Amino acid sequence: MKKLGVAKTILGGAAALCFMTPLWAKDGNEALAAVIDQQKKQLPIMLDLMTRIDTIAYADHTVLYNLTINGYNGRPGEKVYYNSYLTQQIQGSLCKQTAYLLVLELGNKITYSYSSSTGEFITSITLSREDCK
């Protein structure tokens, strides 16, 4: 249960702090980068039995999450399945959360890059404010 709370903090912490950025918008990127630097100290962390957040980075107005999916076998069609499923899940979840919408509205993008436990690239999903309209 503690890991779930930490995972929520990692995923939502950077975005939640952005509620303050309209007050000092020119410093919004610096504030977001500072929060992400703090969240990095919690990593790696398992989100569920199959998914681990390995790193978080912020550069060029993009928050980048690098994740590992355990149990990925690379069977025919598996990449297509994961890309479709994860895109639906991420877009459906992020576009309903005010904190993430604020991050996007400030001109940032959020990218989730997934690899297998052997390092094989699976998919990368990037959301911008246009994806949540």
N, C-alpha and C positions, 0 to 999 in steps of 0.2 A: 504494500500500500504506500510505503514511503517513496518507492521508486516512481510510482504514478504521479505523486505530488511533485517530485523533482522534475519529471518529464514535462508536466504541465507548466512548471516554472520556466524550463528551458524554452519550450515552444511559445509560451505566452509572455515571458518576461520582457523580452526586447520590444515586443509590440505594445505591451501595456504601458511601458514608460513613455511611449510616443504620444500618450494623451496630453503630456505636458508640452510637446514640441510646438504646437501652434502658438504658445506664449513666447517662445524664442526659436522660431522656425529656422533661422540661419544656423542655429546650433543643433538642430534636430539630428543631423547625420552624426555629429560627434557624440550626442547622447545615445543614439542607437548603437554606435560602435562600442561605446563604453559598457553598455549593458551586455552586449554580445561577448565582450572580453571577459566579463564576470561569469557569464554562463558557460564559457569554455572550460572553466575550472571544474565543472560538474561532469564533464564528459570523459570517456564514453558512457552512455546510459542506455539501457534497454527500454524501449517504449512498450513492447509486448514480447511474446515468446519468440517472434521471428525478426523483429526490427530493432536495430540499434542506431542511435545517433552517434557518429564518430567525431565529427567536427562541425563547427559553425564558423562562418567567416562573413565579413561585411566589407565590400569594396565596390566602387563604381555604382553606387545606389542599388546594390543587390545583396540580399541576405542569402547566403548559400549554406544549406544543410547537406552534409554528406552522410548518407545512411547505408547500412549494410542489411541485406535481407538474408537471414539464415534459412537454409532449406531450398534455396533456388537451385534447380538442376539444369537449366538451359535446354529443356526439352522443346521440340518444335511448338511454336505458338505461345510459349511461356512469357517471352518478352512482351508480346502484343497484349496478352492478358494483363500482365502487371502494369503496363503503361496505361491501358484503358481503366483498369480498376483504381489505380492510385490517382490518376488524374481526376476521376469522379469524386473520390473520397476527399482529396485535398481541396479541390475547388468547392465542393459542397460544404466543407467544414470552415475553411478560411473566409469564404465570402459571407458567412453568417456572423463572424466575430468582429465587433467594432474595432478592437485594437489592431487587428491585422488590416482592416480596411483603412485605418488611419495611416499605417505604414505605407500602404499602396498609394493612398491619396497624396502623400508627400513626394510621390515620384519614384518610389522604390519598387523593386521587384523582389519576389521571394522564389528561390530555386531549390528544389529537392532533387538531389542526385543520388540514385540508388545503384549499388553494386552488390555482387554476391559475396559470400564469405571467402571465396577464392580470389576475389578482386575483379571478377568479370563485370563490366558495365552492363546494367540492366536498362535503366531509363533515366531521363532527366525531365523534370516538370517545372516550368517557370510560370508564375502568375504575375500579372500586372493589374493595374486598376481597371483596364478594359475587360479583363476576364471576369470581373465581379459586377458587371453592369447588367 
